[in-house]
Amino acid sequence: MATKTKKRTEYRPSDDEPFMNKKQREYFRKKLQAWREDIVRESRETLVHLQNGEAHAPDLADRASTETERSLELRTRDRQRKLIAKIDEALERIDEGTYGYCEDTGEPINLKRLDARPIATLSIEAQERHERRERVYRDD
């Protein structure tokens, strides 16, 4: 007779439970912290790569290629630095009890949106309004 193994399912926030209850807050805190740790690890690897890279390639084309790669890595690091700041802000909002609520309307942000983009500060509707306003001003 085969033994049944219990499959342990990972917790996922659900609309069937109170919004931003303790389990949901802890779920998003862990998700944000893991994301932050991944980014910091990648940044360290990039820094080591930049420090170990060849300073002066003898060939002009090789030097240009190296400089282009270096520039791209520095831009990536800058984006990562900004992302870490947004993750830290989201963690602060969890501590303050404001995480998951739209900064524009004060309404809860959809859990699926938060799961896909845990640093979101606007509901989908508010984000769309913001992007429409941005396009109008950019076209001027």
C-alpha positions as CSV (number, residue, x, y, z in Angstrom):
1,M,0.0,0.0,0.0
2,A,1.5,3.3,-1.1
3,T,1.8,6.0,1.5
4,K,0.4,9.4,0.8
5,T,2.7,12.3,1.3
6,K,1.2,15.6,2.3
7,K,2.1,18.3,-0.1
8,R,2.8,21.4,1.8
9,T,1.5,24.4,-0.1
10,E,3.2,27.7,0.2
11,Y,1.1,30.5,1.6
12,R,-0.3,33.0,-1.0
13,P,-2.3,36.1,0.0
14,S,-6.0,35.7,-0.8
15,D,-8.9,38.1,-1.2
16,D,-10.9,35.7,1.1
17,E,-9.0,37.0,4.2
18,P,-8.8,40.4,5.8
19,F,-6.6,42.8,3.8
20,M,-3.0,43.2,5.1
21,N,-3.5,40.9,8.0
22,K,-0.4,39.7,9.8
23,K,0.1,36.7,7.4
24,Q,0.0,39.0,4.4
25,R,2.3,41.5,5.9
26,E,4.8,38.8,6.8
27,Y,4.5,37.3,3.3
28,F,5.3,40.6,1.6
29,R,8.1,41.4,4.1
30,K,9.8,38.1,3.3
31,K,9.3,38.6,-0.5
32,L,10.8,42.2,-0.3
33,Q,13.7,41.1,1.9
34,A,14.6,38.2,-0.4
35,W,14.4,40.5,-3.5
36,R,16.6,43.0,-1.7
37,E,19.2,40.3,-0.8
38,D,19.3,39.1,-4.5
39,I,19.9,42.6,-5.7
40,V,22.6,43.3,-3.1
41,R,24.3,40.0,-4.1
42,E,24.2,40.9,-7.8
43,S,25.6,44.3,-7.0
44,R,28.5,42.8,-5.2
45,E,29.2,40.5,-8.1
46,T,29.1,43.5,-10.5
47,L,31.4,45.5,-8.3
48,V,33.9,42.6,-8.2
49,H,33.7,42.2,-12.0
50,L,34.3,46.0,-12.5
51,Q,37.3,45.9,-10.1
52,N,38.8,42.8,-11.8
53,G,38.2,44.1,-15.4
54,E,41.0,45.0,-17.7
55,A,41.8,48.7,-17.2
56,H,43.5,49.3,-20.6
57,A,43.0,47.0,-23.5
58,P,45.7,47.5,-26.2
59,D,43.2,47.4,-29.1
60,L,41.0,50.5,-29.5
61,A,38.0,48.4,-30.4
62,D,38.5,46.2,-27.4
63,R,38.8,49.3,-25.2
64,A,35.6,50.8,-26.6
65,S,33.8,47.5,-26.0
66,T,35.1,47.3,-22.4
67,E,34.0,50.9,-21.7
68,T,30.6,50.2,-23.1
69,E,30.2,47.2,-20.9
70,R,31.4,49.1,-17.9
71,S,29.0,52.0,-18.6
72,L,26.1,49.5,-18.9
73,E,27.1,47.8,-15.6
74,L,27.3,51.2,-13.9
75,R,23.8,52.1,-15.1
76,T,22.5,48.8,-14.0
77,R,24.0,49.3,-10.6
78,D,22.4,52.7,-10.3
79,R,19.0,51.2,-11.2
80,Q,19.6,48.5,-8.6
81,R,20.4,51.2,-6.0
82,K,17.2,53.0,-6.7
83,L,15.2,49.7,-6.5
84,I,16.8,48.9,-3.1
85,A,15.6,52.4,-1.9
86,K,12.0,51.6,-3.1
87,I,12.2,48.2,-1.4
88,D,13.4,49.8,1.8
89,E,10.5,52.3,1.6
90,A,8.0,49.4,1.1
91,L,9.4,47.6,4.2
92,E,9.0,50.9,6.1
93,R,5.3,51.1,5.0
94,I,4.8,47.5,6.3
95,D,6.2,48.6,9.7
96,E,4.0,51.7,9.6
97,G,0.9,49.8,8.6
98,T,0.4,51.8,5.3
99,Y,1.7,49.1,3.0
100,G,-0.7,47.9,0.3
101,Y,-2.8,51.0,0.3
102,C,-2.8,53.4,-2.7
103,E,-1.0,56.6,-2.0
104,D,-3.5,58.4,-4.3
105,T,-6.8,57.1,-3.2
106,G,-6.1,55.3,0.1
107,E,-7.9,52.2,-1.2
108,P,-6.3,48.7,-1.0
109,I,-4.0,47.8,-3.9
110,N,-5.0,44.5,-5.6
111,L,-3.1,41.6,-4.1
112,K,-2.2,40.2,-7.5
113,R,-0.6,43.6,-8.3
114,L,1.3,43.6,-5.1
115,D,2.5,40.1,-5.6
116,A,3.7,41.0,-9.1
117,R,5.2,44.3,-8.0
118,P,5.6,44.4,-4.3
119,I,6.9,48.0,-4.3
120,A,3.7,49.3,-5.9
121,T,2.4,52.5,-4.2
122,L,-0.6,53.1,-6.5
123,S,-3.5,51.0,-7.5
124,I,-3.7,50.0,-11.2
125,E,-6.4,52.7,-11.8
126,A,-4.3,55.4,-10.1
127,Q,-1.2,54.3,-11.9
128,E,-3.0,54.5,-15.3
129,R,-4.2,58.1,-14.4
130,H,-0.7,59.0,-13.4
131,E,0.8,57.7,-16.7
132,R,-1.9,59.5,-18.8
133,R,-1.1,62.8,-17.1
134,E,2.6,62.1,-17.6
135,R,2.0,61.5,-21.4
136,V,0.0,64.7,-21.7
137,Y,2.7,66.8,-20.1
138,R,5.5,65.0,-22.0
139,D,3.8,65.8,-25.3
140,D,3.7,69.6,-24.5
